[in-house]
Amino acid sequence: MIVSVDQFIEESNRLDDSDKLFELYKNAMEKLGYDRIVYSLITDHQSMNKKSGHGIMANYPEDWLKYYEEKSYGHKDPVPKQAFKTNNIFTWDQIAKTRDLEEEEKEVMNGAREANLLDGVGHSDSWS
């Protein structure tokens, strides 16, 4: 059981399997009250030979991820847009409160709520 950030880092550094690492991360986030998580590459990562994409690792509902892709929400989603603007952690709720969302951004956020994704936390990591 993970009880501290230091312990999470130590345990994650021992893992060499991305699925196990995601499971460790998912369990740690669940202990903080987050039941759904997604890890996305919002830029290409040539060092890993990975293209950008939403839902690289996720426990989001499959039907939502499929719908998100079908609607091309990756280009409309205000969450990755916010991640490019700041190095700080932010909540989805803060985005709605601090920005005038465009109609297509509202569509994404409303669709997420309808998929029972009510709020979330975002951040970016600039290493590649």
N, C-alpha and C positions, 0 to 999 in steps of 0.2 A: 504494500500500500504506500503510495506517494504521500508524504506529509509536508514536504518543503520544496521550494524551487531548487535548492542545491541537490536534493535527493533526485528530483526529476532529471536534472542535467546529468548527474552521475549515471543514473540508470539508462538514459537515452544515449549517452556516449558509449555504452557497452553494447548497444544493439547494432546489428549490421543488416537488418531486414526492414524495409520501409513499411511493410504491413504491421510488423510488431511495434515499430516506432509510432505509427499512427494510432494503434490501439492504446499504447501508453499515453499518448497525448489526449486521446478521446476520454480515457478514464480519468485523467487529471482534470480535464475541463468539466466532466460530469460532476466531480467533487466540488467544483466552483459554481455549479448550478446551470451549466450549459448542456443541453441535451442533444443539440445538433451542431456539427462543425463541418467546415469545408476548408481544405487547403488548396489554394489555387496559385498557379503561376500567371501573373498578369503581364509579364514580359517574357520573351524567349530567353532561355538559358542555354547558350551554346555549350557551356562547360559540361552540362548534363545531357546534351543533345535532346532537350525538351522544348517544345513549342508552348506558347502561352495557352491557357485554357482554364475554364471554370470547372470545378469539381474534379480536380486531379485526384484528391483523396477526400472522401466525404461520407457522412452518414445522413445526408439530406435525403428526403424522399425521392426515389428514382423518377417518379412521374413529374416532380418539380424540375429536376435536372434536365429531363428530356424536353419539357415545355420551355424551359429557360433557353436551351439551345435552339429549339424550333423558332422561337420568337426573336432570336438574336439579341437577347437581353444583355449579353456581355458588353455590347457597345452602348447600352442605355443605362446600365446599372450605376447608381450613384456611389455605391460602396467602393469599387475599385477606383473610381474617379477621385474619391476622397483619399484613398490610400496613396495615390500619386502626389497629392498636395501636401501631405504631412508625414512626418516620421512618428507621430504620436498615436497612441491607441485611441480609438473613438468608438462610439456606439452608433447603431443605425438611427436611433432616436435623435441623437445629436445632429446628424446630417439633416434630418427633417426640420429641426428647430433652428439651425444656423444658416440654412441655405434656402433660397426660393427654388424648389425643384421644378424642373421642366416637366411637361405632361408625360413624356415617355419615361422619365425617372419615377414619377408617381405611379405609373403603370407597373413598373418593376416592383416597387415597394408594396403596392397593393396586392399584386400577385403573390408575393412572398407571404404576406399576412394570410391570404386565402389558403396557402399551402401550410398554414400553421407555423410559419417561421416569423415569430412576432417581433423579435428584436435580436440584435447581435452585436458582436464586438469585432472591429476590424483593425488591422495595422499592416504596414508593409515592411518588408525586409529587403534592404537594398543590395545584399550580396548576390553575386551570380557565379 
